[in-house]
Amino acid sequence: MKTMNTLKIGIADYDEMKARTLAIARGEHKPTEGEPTVWFTSPETPAKALSPRIESCLGLDPAGPAVAQAVRAITEV
């Protein structure tokens, strides 16, 4: 049986991501369970990363509840 995993992504500018990463490394911030684990600088970046070819390699169903659909919905303004 195939198990679905949810990937939580965050959008922040470079300086915010760097400050967060350094705070984690210094022990000043401990990420909670609900925080994103993958960060991008713009909503377009994950949309580009999840091209149709990559989607098929990952076994994502373009008609199903895939991360790519959510990212495309965000970027279609």
N, C-alpha and C positions, 0 to 999 in steps of 0.2 A: 504494500500500500504506500502511495506517495504522500509524503508529509509536506505541507506548505509552511514556509517560514515567512515572517513579516520583517522586512528591513525598514527601519525607521531612519529617514534622512533628515538632515538639518541644512538650512540655508543661512550662511553668514558670510560677511566679508573676510578677507584674509587676516586682517588685524584681530578681529574677534576670534577667529579660529585659533590663531597663534596664541592669544592671551589665554584662551580656554585650555589649550593643550599644555601650556607652561604651568598653569594653575594646577592641573591634574598631576603633572610631573613633580611639582613642589609639594603635593599633598594638601593643597589648599582647597581643592574641589574634588569631591567624589561623585562621579556620575551616578544618577539614580537609574532605576530599571526602565523608566519610561523615556529617558533621554535618547536622542538620536545617536547612533554609533558611527554613521557615515556622514560626512559634511561636504558640502559643495559651496562654491561662491556664487552660483546663480542657478535658477530653476532649469535653465536650458542645458546645463552640463550633464545631469543624469539622463535627460531625454536623449542627448547625443550618444551617451554611453550605452543606452539600451536600444540599439538599432535593431531592425527586424532580424538581421543575421544573428546577433547576440541573443535576442529573445528566443530564437529557435534552438540555439545551442544550449541555453539554460532550461529549455523545456517550458517556457512561459506560454500560456495560452493567450493570444492577442484578443480573443473574445471574452476572456475571463477576467477576474479581479487581479490583474497584474500591476506591478509597480509602474511599469511603463505607461499604462493607461492613466494612472493618477498623475504622473509627471507631465504627460501630454495635456491633461486637463488644466494643470496649473499654467503651463506655458502658452496655451491657446487663449490669447487675450484679444 
